[in-house]
Amino acid sequence: MTAGRDKTGDGPLKAGAPVPQQDRTCYEQSGYSPDAAAAIVRIDQAMGRIRRSMQKREQVTEIIRELDPELDLPRLDVIVAVMHWHPESAEDAAREVTVGTVAERLGVDPSRASRLVSDVIDLGYIRRAASQADSRRIVLEPTDRGTALTAAFRERKTAAMVRGLAHWTEDELKVFADLVERFTLWGKVAAAKPVEDKAAAKGPMARQD
């Protein structure tokens, strides 16, 4: 399917939030042009909306409510961890999953992870099994019911994404994917040692005096 703009001619929705002058001035003082500074503030505003949306996870909550009223977000996250929905690398996708892995991926303590894992096992979505590498080690794997849930969830999530991106062109999707992936690394850059040379600290789109 080729992505395209709305055939009704309405085009994509455009955000029109005002750009606070005080915030924009901060970036201008760091060497960015007024337009670039305004763009950075808009990025920050958009990230705020994304964070609030992710905290509520309304879309995901609605999907799992349809699929299984007994399932909730923390237990869905266990299934996600066990089934490698979002691996960091090929090696990560191939690793065996233990309770410790679940704790690591969910960012919770092992005791909390153990309780959640037991709940999801009781719901029939995952099971304990002996490790293929070391039979003394217990790992977690999806059941047929867990695999079916994954397929149903992906189907509904795909439909929601298709609706949400209906106004985007193929070029916009590719460019945005590259930029948002690049932007996810901003935290590492921001946490780096500050640049002492003021000239070197200026933004890449700084004004030319």
PAZAMAR-393043 format. One record per residue (C-alpha): residue number from 1; residue in three letters; x, y negated, z negated. Coordinates in steps of 0.05 Angstrom, whole numbers, always signed. Example, Ala and Ser with C-alpha at 12.3 -4.5 7.8 and 13.67 -1.06 7.14 Angstrom:
// PAZAMAR-393043
<site><num>1</num><residu>ala</residu><east>+246</east><north>+90</north><up>-156</up></site>
<site><num>2</num><residu>ser</residu><east>+273</east><north>+21</north><up>-143</up></site>
This chain:
// PAZAMAR-393043
<site><num>1</num><residu>met</residu><east>+0</east><north>+0</north><up>+0</up></site>
<site><num>2</num><residu>thr</residu><east>+28</east><north>-68</north><up>+19</up></site>
<site><num>3</num><residu>ala</residu><east>+19</east><north>-123</north><up>-32</up></site>
<site><num>4</num><residu>gly</residu><east>-13</east><north>-187</north><up>-8</up></site>
<site><num>5</num><residu>arg</residu><east>-51</east><north>-248</north><up>-27</up></site>
<site><num>6</num><residu>asp</residu><east>-125</east><north>-249</north><up>-44</up></site>
<site><num>7</num><residu>lys</residu><east>-165</east><north>-242</north><up>+20</up></site>
<site><num>8</num><residu>thr</residu><east>-217</east><north>-290</north><up>-8</up></site>
<site><num>9</num><residu>gly</residu><east>-165</east><north>-345</north><up>+2</up></site>
<site><num>10</num><residu>asp</residu><east>-164</east><north>-366</north><up>-71</up></site>
<site><num>11</num><residu>gly</residu><east>-91</east><north>-347</north><up>-76</up></site>
<site><num>12</num><residu>pro</residu><east>-53</east><north>-331</north><up>-140</up></site>
<site><num>13</num><residu>leu</residu><east>-72</east><north>-360</north><up>-207</up></site>
<site><num>14</num><residu>lys</residu><east>-25</east><north>-417</north><up>-227</up></site>
<site><num>15</num><residu>ala</residu><east>-7</east><north>-434</north><up>-299</up></site>
<site><num>16</num><residu>gly</residu><east>-12</east><north>-508</north><up>-314</up></site>
<site><num>17</num><residu>ala</residu><east>+12</east><north>-514</north><up>-385</up></site>
<site><num>18</num><residu>pro</residu><east>+43</east><north>-583</north><up>-401</up></site>
<site><num>19</num><residu>val</residu><east>+118</east><north>-584</north><up>-411</up></site>
<site><num>20</num><residu>pro</residu><east>+137</east><north>-617</north><up>-478</up></site>
<site><num>21</num><residu>gln</residu><east>+184</east><north>-675</north><up>-465</up></site>
<site><num>22</num><residu>gln</residu><east>+224</east><north>-662</north><up>-528</up></site>
<site><num>23</num><residu>asp</residu><east>+240</east><north>-590</north><up>-507</up></site>
<site><num>24</num><residu>arg</residu><east>+257</east><north>-612</north><up>-436</up></site>
<site><num>25</num><residu>thr</residu><east>+304</east><north>-666</north><up>-463</up></site>
<site><num>26</num><residu>cys</residu><east>+343</east><north>-614</north><up>-502</up></site>
<site><num>27</num><residu>tyr</residu><east>+359</east><north>-576</north><up>-438</up></site>
<site><num>28</num><residu>glu</residu><east>+374</east><north>-639</north><up>-400</up></site>
<site><num>29</num><residu>gln</residu><east>+426</east><north>-656</north><up>-454</up></site>
<site><num>30</num><residu>ser</residu><east>+457</east><north>-588</north><up>-441</up></site>
<site><num>31</num><residu>gly</residu><east>+469</east><north>-608</north><up>-369</up></site>
<site><num>32</num><residu>tyr</residu><east>+407</east><north>-584</north><up>-332</up></site>
<site><num>33</num><residu>ser</residu><east>+370</east><north>-628</north><up>-283</up></site>
<site><num>34</num><residu>pro</residu><east>+300</east><north>-652</north><up>-304</up></site>
<site><num>35</num><residu>asp</residu><east>+267</east><north>-601</north><up>-257</up></site>
<site><num>36</num><residu>ala</residu><east>+311</east><north>-544</north><up>-281</up></site>
<site><num>37</num><residu>ala</residu><east>+300</east><north>-564</north><up>-354</up></site>
<site><num>38</num><residu>ala</residu><east>+225</east><north>-564</north><up>-343</up></site>
<site><num>39</num><residu>ala</residu><east>+230</east><north>-495</north><up>-311</up></site>
<site><num>40</num><residu>ile</residu><east>+267</east><north>-467</north><up>-372</up></site>
<site><num>41</num><residu>val</residu><east>+213</east><north>-494</north><up>-418</up></site>
<site><num>42</num><residu>arg</residu><east>+160</east><north>-462</north><up>-375</up></site>
<site><num>43</num><residu>ile</residu><east>+198</east><north>-396</north><up>-380</up></site>
<site><num>44</num><residu>asp</residu><east>+199</east><north>-402</north><up>-455</up></site>
<site><num>45</num><residu>gln</residu><east>+125</east><north>-417</north><up>-457</up></site>
<site><num>46</num><residu>ala</residu><east>+111</east><north>-357</north><up>-412</up></site>
<site><num>47</num><residu>met</residu><east>+153</east><north>-312</north><up>-457</up></site>
<site><num>48</num><residu>gly</residu><east>+113</east><north>-335</north><up>-517</up></site>
<site><num>49</num><residu>arg</residu><east>+48</east><north>-314</north><up>-482</up></site>
<site><num>50</num><residu>ile</residu><east>+80</east><north>-247</north><up>-464</up></site>
<site><num>51</num><residu>arg</residu><east>+102</east><north>-235</north><up>-536</up></site>
<site><num>52</num><residu>arg</residu><east>+33</east><north>-250</north><up>-563</up></site>
<site><num>53</num><residu>ser</residu><east>+2</east><north>-204</north><up>-510</up></site>
<site><num>54</num><residu>met</residu><east>+51</east><north>-148</north><up>-526</up></site>
<site><num>55</num><residu>gln</residu><east>+38</east><north>-154</north><up>-600</up></site>
<site><num>56</num><residu>lys</residu><east>-37</east><north>-145</north><up>-589</up></site>
<site><num>57</num><residu>arg</residu><east>-27</east><north>-93</north><up>-534</up></site>
<site><num>58</num><residu>glu</residu><east>-100</east><north>-101</north><up>-516</up></site>
<site><num>59</num><residu>gln</residu><east>-96</east><north>-67</north><up>-449</up></site>
<site><num>60</num><residu>val</residu><east>-61</east><north>-6</north><up>-477</up></site>
<site><num>61</num><residu>thr</residu><east>-109</east><north>-3</north><up>-536</up></site>
<site><num>62</num><residu>glu</residu><east>-168</east><north>-3</north><up>-488</up></site>
<site><num>63</num><residu>ile</residu><east>-139</east><north>+53</north><up>-447</up></site>
<site><num>64</num><residu>ile</residu><east>-124</east><north>+100</north><up>-505</up></site>
<site><num>65</num><residu>arg</residu><east>-193</east><north>+85</north><up>-534</up></site>
<site><num>66</num><residu>glu</residu><east>-223</east><north>+113</north><up>-470</up></site>
<site><num>67</num><residu>leu</residu><east>-177</east><north>+173</north><up>-469</up></site>
<site><num>68</num><residu>asp</residu><east>-178</east><north>+194</north><up>-543</up></site>
<site><num>69</num><residu>pro</residu><east>-211</east><north>+154</north><up>-599</up></site>
<site><num>70</num><residu>glu</residu><east>-167</east><north>+191</north><up>-649</up></site>
<site><num>71</num><residu>leu</residu><east>-103</east><north>+165</north><up>-617</up></site>
<site><num>72</num><residu>asp</residu><east>-74</east><north>+98</north><up>-637</up></site>
<site><num>73</num><residu>leu</residu><east>-15</east><north>+56</north><up>-616</up></site>
<site><num>74</num><residu>pro</residu><east>+38</east><north>+84</north><up>-664</up></site>
<site><num>75</num><residu>arg</residu><east>+21</east><north>+155</north><up>-644</up></site>
<site><num>76</num><residu>leu</residu><east>+20</east><north>+137</north><up>-570</up></site>
<site><num>77</num><residu>asp</residu><east>+90</east><north>+109</north><up>-580</up></site>
<site><num>78</num><residu>val</residu><east>+112</east><north>+177</north><up>-606</up></site>
<site><num>79</num><residu>ile</residu><east>+86</east><north>+210</north><up>-543</up></site>
<site><num>80</num><residu>val</residu><east>+122</east><north>+157</north><up>-502</up></site>
<site><num>81</num><residu>ala</residu><east>+187</east><north>+172</north><up>-539</up></site>
<site><num>82</num><residu>val</residu><east>+180</east><north>+247</north><up>-532</up></site>
<site><num>83</num><residu>met</residu><east>+163</east><north>+244</north><up>-457</up></site>
<site><num>84</num><residu>his</residu><east>+218</east><north>+195</north><up>-438</up></site>
<site><num>85</num><residu>trp</residu><east>+171</east><north>+143</north><up>-408</up></site>
<site><num>86</num><residu>his</residu><east>+223</east><north>+88</north><up>-412</up></site>
<site><num>87</num><residu>pro</residu><east>+293</east><north>+119</north><up>-411</up></site>
<site><num>88</num><residu>glu</residu><east>+353</east><north>+73</north><up>-414</up></site>
<site><num>89</num><residu>ser</residu><east>+393</east><north>+117</north><up>-367</up></site>
<site><num>90</num><residu>ala</residu><east>+395</east><north>+184</north><up>-332</up></site>
<site><num>91</num><residu>glu</residu><east>+431</east><north>+213</north><up>-392</up></site>
<site><num>92</num><residu>asp</residu><east>+378</east><north>+185</north><up>-439</up></site>
<site><num>93</num><residu>ala</residu><east>+323</east><north>+216</north><up>-397</up></site>
<site><num>94</num><residu>ala</residu><east>+356</east><north>+284</north><up>-401</up></site>
<site><num>95</num><residu>arg</residu><east>+370</east><north>+285</north><up>-475</up></site>
<site><num>96</num><residu>glu</residu><east>+332</east><north>+330</north><up>-522</up></site>
<site><num>97</num><residu>val</residu><east>+284</east><north>+293</north><up>-568</up></site>
<site><num>98</num><residu>thr</residu><east>+284</east><north>+303</north><up>-643</up></site>
<site><num>99</num><residu>val</residu><east>+250</east><north>+267</north><up>-700</up></site>
<site><num>100</num><residu>gly</residu><east>+313</east><north>+226</north><up>-705</up></site>
<site><num>101</num><residu>thr</residu><east>+307</east><north>+206</north><up>-631</up></site>
<site><num>102</num><residu>val</residu><east>+235</east><north>+184</north><up>-643</up></site>
<site><num>103</num><residu>ala</residu><east>+257</east><north>+142</north><up>-703</up></site>
<site><num>104</num><residu>glu</residu><east>+311</east><north>+110</north><up>-660</up></site>
<site><num>105</num><residu>arg</residu><east>+266</east><north>+95</north><up>-602</up></site>
<site><num>106</num><residu>leu</residu><east>+209</east><north>+68</north><up>-645</up></site>
<site><num>107</num><residu>gly</residu><east>+255</east><north>+29</north><up>-691</up></site>
<site><num>108</num><residu>val</residu><east>+226</east><north>+61</north><up>-754</up></site>
<site><num>109</num><residu>asp</residu><east>+257</east><north>+100</north><up>-812</up></site>
<site><num>110</num><residu>pro</residu><east>+261</east><north>+176</north><up>-805</up></site>
<site><num>111</num><residu>ser</residu><east>+208</east><north>+190</north><up>-857</up></site>
<site><num>112</num><residu>arg</residu><east>+158</east><north>+146</north><up>-820</up></site>
<site><num>113</num><residu>ala</residu><east>+176</east><north>+179</north><up>-755</up></site>
<site><num>114</num><residu>ser</residu><east>+168</east><north>+248</north><up>-786</up></site>
<site><num>115</num><residu>arg</residu><east>+97</east><north>+231</north><up>-809</up></site>
<site><num>116</num><residu>leu</residu><east>+77</east><north>+204</north><up>-741</up></site>
<site><num>117</num><residu>val</residu><east>+106</east><north>+264</north><up>-706</up></site>
<site><num>118</num><residu>ser</residu><east>+66</east><north>+311</north><up>-751</up></site>
<site><num>119</num><residu>asp</residu><east>+3</east><north>+272</north><up>-735</up></site>
<site><num>120</num><residu>val</residu><east>+15</east><north>+277</north><up>-660</up></site>
<site><num>121</num><residu>ile</residu><east>+29</east><north>+351</north><up>-666</up></site>
<site><num>122</num><residu>asp</residu><east>-37</east><north>+359</north><up>-703</up></site>
<site><num>123</num><residu>leu</residu><east>-72</east><north>+323</north><up>-645</up></site>
<site><num>124</num><residu>gly</residu><east>-42</east><north>+374</north><up>-597</up></site>
<site><num>125</num><residu>tyr</residu><east>+0</east><north>+327</north><up>-554</up></site>
<site><num>126</num><residu>ile</residu><east>+70</east><north>+351</north><up>-573</up></site>
<site><num>127</num><residu>arg</residu><east>+100</east><north>+413</north><up>-606</up></site>
<site><num>128</num><residu>arg</residu><east>+163</east><north>+435</north><up>-641</up></site>
<site><num>129</num><residu>ala</residu><east>+210</east><north>+481</north><up>-604</up></site>
<site><num>130</num><residu>ala</residu><east>+280</east><north>+510</north><up>-610</up></site>
<site><num>131</num><residu>ser</residu><east>+335</east><north>+471</north><up>-574</up></site>
<site><num>132</num><residu>gln</residu><east>+361</east><north>+502</north><up>-510</up></site>
<site><num>133</num><residu>ala</residu><east>+431</east><north>+480</north><up>-530</up></site>
<site><num>134</num><residu>asp</residu><east>+428</east><north>+502</north><up>-603</up></site>
<site><num>135</num><residu>ser</residu><east>+372</east><north>+549</north><up>-625</up></site>
<site><num>136</num><residu>arg</residu><east>+382</east><north>+526</north><up>-697</up></site>
<site><num>137</num><residu>arg</residu><east>+361</east><north>+456</north><up>-677</up></site>
<site><num>138</num><residu>ile</residu><east>+288</east><north>+436</north><up>-673</up></site>
<site><num>139</num><residu>val</residu><east>+267</east><north>+391</north><up>-616</up></site>
<site><num>140</num><residu>leu</residu><east>+201</east><north>+361</north><up>-593</up></site>
<site><num>141</num><residu>glu</residu><east>+167</east><north>+372</north><up>-526</up></site>
<site><num>142</num><residu>pro</residu><east>+100</east><north>+356</north><up>-495</up></site>
<site><num>143</num><residu>thr</residu><east>+43</east><north>+405</north><up>-492</up></site>
<site><num>144</num><residu>asp</residu><east>-2</east><north>+414</north><up>-432</up></site>
<site><num>145</num><residu>arg</residu><east>-51</east><north>+367</north><up>-466</up></site>
<site><num>146</num><residu>gly</residu><east>+4</east><north>+315</north><up>-474</up></site>
<site><num>147</num><residu>thr</residu><east>+23</east><north>+321</north><up>-401</up></site>
<site><num>148</num><residu>ala</residu><east>-50</east><north>+312</north><up>-381</up></site>
<site><num>149</num><residu>leu</residu><east>-56</east><north>+250</north><up>-426</up></site>
<site><num>150</num><residu>thr</residu><east>+6</east><north>+221</north><up>-393</up></site>
<site><num>151</num><residu>ala</residu><east>-24</east><north>+230</north><up>-323</up></site>
<site><num>152</num><residu>ala</residu><east>-90</east><north>+199</north><up>-344</up></site>
<site><num>153</num><residu>phe</residu><east>-56</east><north>+141</north><up>-379</up></site>
<site><num>154</num><residu>arg</residu><east>-10</east><north>+126</north><up>-319</up></site>
<site><num>155</num><residu>glu</residu><east>-70</east><north>+127</north><up>-272</up></site>
<site><num>156</num><residu>arg</residu><east>-107</east><north>+75</north><up>-313</up></site>
<site><num>157</num><residu>lys</residu><east>-45</east><north>+33</north><up>-325</up></site>
<site><num>158</num><residu>thr</residu><east>-29</east><north>+34</north><up>-250</up></site>
<site><num>159</num><residu>ala</residu><east>-100</east><north>+11</north><up>-234</up></site>
<site><num>160</num><residu>ala</residu><east>-93</east><north>-47</north><up>-284</up></site>
<site><num>161</num><residu>met</residu><east>-25</east><north>-68</north><up>-255</up></site>
<site><num>162</num><residu>val</residu><east>-52</east><north>-65</north><up>-184</up></site>
<site><num>163</num><residu>arg</residu><east>-110</east><north>-111</north><up>-204</up></site>
<site><num>164</num><residu>gly</residu><east>-63</east><north>-159</north><up>-240</up></site>
<site><num>165</num><residu>leu</residu><east>-14</east><north>-164</north><up>-182</up></site>
<site><num>166</num><residu>ala</residu><east>-65</east><north>-166</north><up>-126</up></site>
<site><num>167</num><residu>his</residu><east>-46</east><north>-237</north><up>-107</up></site>
<site><num>168</num><residu>trp</residu><east>+29</east><north>-224</north><up>-104</up></site>
<site><num>169</num><residu>thr</residu><east>+66</east><north>-214</north><up>-38</up></site>
<site><num>170</num><residu>glu</residu><east>+117</east><north>-159</north><up>-30</up></site>
<site><num>171</num><residu>asp</residu><east>+174</east><north>-209</north><up>-30</up></site>
<site><num>172</num><residu>glu</residu><east>+148</east><north>-241</north><up>-94</up></site>
<site><num>173</num><residu>leu</residu><east>+145</east><north>-173</north><up>-128</up></site>
<site><num>174</num><residu>lys</residu><east>+216</east><north>-156</north><up>-108</up></site>
<site><num>175</num><residu>val</residu><east>+244</east><north>-224</north><up>-128</up></site>
<site><num>176</num><residu>phe</residu><east>+208</east><north>-224</north><up>-194</up></site>
<site><num>177</num><residu>ala</residu><east>+231</east><north>-153</north><up>-210</up></site>
<site><num>178</num><residu>asp</residu><east>+303</east><north>-173</north><up>-199</up></site>
<site><num>179</num><residu>leu</residu><east>+296</east><north>-237</north><up>-240</up></site>
<site><num>180</num><residu>val</residu><east>+258</east><north>-208</north><up>-299</up></site>
<site><num>181</num><residu>glu</residu><east>+308</east><north>-150</north><up>-303</up></site>
<site><num>182</num><residu>arg</residu><east>+364</east><north>-201</north><up>-303</up></site>
<site><num>183</num><residu>phe</residu><east>+328</east><north>-243</north><up>-355</up></site>
<site><num>184</num><residu>thr</residu><east>+323</east><north>-184</north><up>-403</up></site>
<site><num>185</num><residu>leu</residu><east>+398</east><north>-191</north><up>-414</up></site>
<site><num>186</num><residu>trp</residu><east>+392</east><north>-263</north><up>-438</up></site>
<site><num>187</num><residu>gly</residu><east>+395</east><north>-242</north><up>-511</up></site>
<site><num>188</num><residu>lys</residu><east>+465</east><north>-214</north><up>-504</up></site>
<site><num>189</num><residu>val</residu><east>+487</east><north>-277</north><up>-468</up></site>
<site><num>190</num><residu>ala</residu><east>+454</east><north>-323</north><up>-520</up></site>
<site><num>191</num><residu>ala</residu><east>+488</east><north>-285</north><up>-577</up></site>
<site><num>192</num><residu>ala</residu><east>+557</east><north>-292</north><up>-546</up></site>
<site><num>193</num><residu>lys</residu><east>+609</east><north>-339</north><up>-575</up></site>
<site><num>194</num><residu>pro</residu><east>+592</east><north>-412</north><up>-559</up></site>
<site><num>195</num><residu>val</residu><east>+633</east><north>-444</north><up>-504</up></site>
<site><num>196</num><residu>glu</residu><east>+677</east><north>-498</north><up>-534</up></site>
<site><num>197</num><residu>asp</residu><east>+691</east><north>-534</north><up>-469</up></site>
<site><num>198</num><residu>lys</residu><east>+631</east><north>-581</north><up>-459</up></site>
<site><num>199</num><residu>ala</residu><east>+640</east><north>-581</north><up>-384</up></site>
<site><num>200</num><residu>ala</residu><east>+639</east><north>-505</north><up>-381</up></site>
<site><num>201</num><residu>ala</residu><east>+577</east><north>-504</north><up>-425</up></site>
<site><num>202</num><residu>lys</residu><east>+535</east><north>-542</north><up>-374</up></site>
<site><num>203</num><residu>gly</residu><east>+481</east><north>-503</north><up>-339</up></site>
<site><num>204</num><residu>pro</residu><east>+491</east><north>-472</north><up>-270</up></site>
<site><num>205</num><residu>met</residu><east>+440</east><north>-521</north><up>-242</up></site>
<site><num>206</num><residu>ala</residu><east>+468</east><north>-582</north><up>-277</up></site>
<site><num>207</num><residu>arg</residu><east>+463</east><north>-652</north><up>-248</up></site>
<site><num>208</num><residu>gln</residu><east>+520</east><north>-676</north><up>-206</up></site>
<site><num>209</num><residu>asp</residu><east>+539</east><north>-746</north><up>-230</up></site>
